[in-house]
Amino acid sequence: MSNLTAGIPPQPFGKGGRKVTLPVKATTQIWQGGMVAQPSGACRPATSGSETSPVVGVAEHDELGGASDGTKRISLLTDQIFVFNAGSSAPTDATLFGSPLFAETDNTVGTSSSAGTLPLAGYFAGMEDDGKVRIFIGAISNFSPIADSGLLWTTGANLADTATQTVNRAGVYTRFLLTSTMTQDDTVTLGTTGAIAGDIIRINRNSTSAHTLAVVNGGTGAGTIATLPNSKVGFVQAYFDGTDWKYDGSTPN
């Protein structure tokens, strides 16, 4: 499957929704009916770049970006349910309603983020009889704290009891668990590979051993974000500002 090379009519499902008009990235072609993201303030097809910015809407018409970002603008349909083709990680009728779906191309969706390399498209809203997927796409919901419902969290591999290790995001919201008995003071560095502004990483410590767990910023600013004390369970949550991981005091699930 590949990105659109010609426009197709959007397929809204039911009533509701709204329109927004946003700037287009320079010299970038957006096709009608494709899912659109807005990295760095200008729109492009959702899967046309290396960033994994969330989908903000569906293109209402074709538009080719001008000489610079914002020279041209595009009308997007958003905050409603759309029908898209299923990708290789196709949902089924058994998929939990409201589960996150990811853009495999700008016109196909699936249940896997492919280890955080695919952008969040929206939330599962049922299946069509022909196998197409209903998905709620909303510019607001894809950036909101509803991740704390538990639906958006991607759980990375369990952390090892080791003196130093580095972890990288596996989705917009990623959590890592240290469940083994700690035999030493551990340091976990939050890496920047694949990270985009707004990502969240949460480090959960379930060990009550008499050792500390430090969480360190792997960005250019370096530094320790927080240190979990010895003999206690706890968590550290951090957000990525585009350059560095910084402490986030949000309430855990």
Beta strands, then each sheet from edge to edge (+ up, - down):
strand 1: 12-13
strand 2: 18-23
strand 3: 29-30
strand 4: 35-37
strand 5: 44-45
strand 6: 55-59
strand 7: 63-64
strand 8: 73-78
strand 9: 80-86
strand 10: 100-105
strand 11: 108-110
strand 12: 120-127
strand 13: 133-137
strand 14: 153-155
strand 15: 164-167
strand 16: 173-178
strand 17: 186-190
strand 18: 200-205
strand 19: 213-217
strand 20: 224-228
strand 21: 234-240
strand 22: 245-247
sheet 1: 1+ 9- 11- 10+ 12- 13+
sheet 2: 2+ 8- 6+ 4- 5+
sheet 3: 3+ 7-
sheet 4: 14+ 16+ 18+ 21- 22+
sheet 5: 15+ 17+ 19+ 20-
end
